[in-house]
Amino acid sequence: MPSSIGIGVIGFGWMGQAHSRSYRSIPSYFPETGIAPRLVAVADTVPERIDLAVNNFGFESGTTDWRQLLERDEIDVIDITAPNALHQELAEAAAAAGKHIFCEKPVGIEPKATAAIERAARIAGVITGCGYNYRWAPLVQYTRQLINEGRFGELTHYRGRFFSMYGRDRLGLLSWRFLQDEAGYGVLSDLMAHAIDMAQYLCGPVARVVSVKEIFVKERPLPNPGEGTHYDRGKPDDPTGAVTNEDYVGAMVEFASGTRGTLEVDRSIFGPQSSMAFELNGAKGAAAWDHEKLNQLQLYLPEEQAVDGFIEVLAGDALPHQGNIVPGGGNSLGYEDMKIIEALEFLKSVEAGRQHHPDFTDALANASVAAAMARSWESERWEDVVSLRIEGSEA
Ligand SMILES: NC(=O)c1ccc[n+]([C@@H]2O[C@H](COP(=O)([O-])OP(=O)(O)OC[C@H]3O[C@@H](n4cnc5c(N)ncnc54)[C@H](O)[C@@H]3O)[C@@H](O)[C@H]2O)c1
């Protein structure tokens, strides 16, 4: 008997649409799970997006007032894909309404907001999930399995990065995302959240950090109020304004296990397009993976190889999830397939009534590392990672 789980999505932009496609495709890709998401309602402030959701994605209804979703008994899960500045208000309200919550990273506009959101969900006792999709790539899962089996030996080094192209155009408009007042942090919350999650997923908790930041594109053309999108360009002689949050964050990190590493993220770099990647080295071997080539893993396991050096492994249907989406070997998955796996695993947790991972406690552990990096920018010293968890269960 299929298990129907009612979904309400708040924010129907890039992520809202990606999550909705993922929910829709679960019954066809994973029929054996019996999970049947029901797209009950969508909320967005843009009426055309509501029309798109209802007419093209199969949502039963839509509204410009997200609060209406919380009153619907048929909705079991609130999926938050609205801008970061809204995460806290939406998540706290959803928790108070007793809804299970999936929230996109970074789960709040700043680390303190993540702590408040984690507390609200903990008090409400709801199941939570978070959009660290890169950990769901089948070859990342395989790498973690190899780590847990001890095939690399004790991990000694880890290098994580997320280099994205989205801010590299110097004529890209000064949209809200480049302004500290409107967006909060820059790449610390946008890209470093993914790099920290991958690092902690593979190597365990980060214990201390020393970090630097930089704004490489200091001025951008001013947008005309009410016109244009984030991806529109100005002209070389347009009036400009100052970028006030960081394009780049670099950090040296020490894990609680003793593993040493670096994490580096940038939105204005030339060359990489979406290089969310890691290299790790242990006492007995090494691995390297890059989202730009997500179906390829570089492996070095000298005890198991006849020749020395990295060997490339291709993803295939022997790996969990992959065969459901595309059978055979060397048939590639893409970005949105990680979102499908993410949605499936979250709904499996909801159906089973068990806490999920990554959840808001993982988001809090992530934000606690980010907060230590931000403290290090000021102190110019190593900073211990201190949990931002707000104790207590009082309402
Ligand atoms: N995991 C990932 O790989 C990934 C990628 C991109 C974005 N994200 C995260 O997803 C979230 C959304 O990012 P996006 O790129 O989809 O943004 P977007 O701008 O494409 O979409 C946001 C949507 O929210 C709507 N919205 C704004 N205010 C609203 C309100 N009060 N009520 C309802 N809807 C409202 C907007 O109209 C828009 O349709 C962010 O938190 C971002 O960090 C995650």
The ligand as an ORCA input file, in Angstrom:
! r2SCAN-3c Opt
* xyz 0 1
  N      21.466     22.755     -1.960
  C      21.799     23.480     -3.021
  O      22.586     23.019     -3.867
  C      21.185     24.833     -3.211
  C      21.275     25.490     -4.453
  C      20.654     26.743     -4.591
  C      19.998     27.315     -3.523
  N      19.954     26.662     -2.324
  C      19.222     27.263     -1.180
  O      17.827     27.237     -1.517
  C      17.184     28.414     -1.003
  C      16.472     29.113     -2.165
  O      17.412     29.425     -3.167
  P      16.977     29.528     -4.725
  O      18.248     29.583     -5.486
  O      15.953     28.477     -5.011
  O      16.303     30.968     -4.713
  P      15.280     31.581     -5.777
  O      15.437     33.053     -5.662
  O      15.434     30.911     -7.109
  O      13.841     31.141     -5.207
  C      13.320     31.664     -4.012
  C      11.802     31.707     -4.175
  O      11.244     32.129     -2.918
  C      10.168     33.008     -3.218
  N       9.837     33.824     -2.047
  C      10.439     34.952     -1.618
  N       9.807     35.421     -0.523
  C       8.804     34.555     -0.254
  C       7.783     34.498      0.749
  N       7.666     35.446      1.711
  N       6.884     33.479      0.716
  C       6.969     32.511     -0.255
  N       7.917     32.539     -1.233
  C       8.815     33.544     -1.225
  C      10.658     33.792     -4.415
  O       9.585     34.421     -5.114
  C      11.324     32.696     -5.232
  O      10.408     32.079     -6.119
  C      18.291     29.259     -0.341
  O      18.236     29.044      1.037
  C      19.582     28.701     -0.915
  O      20.676     28.779      0.004
  C      20.517     25.434     -2.155
*
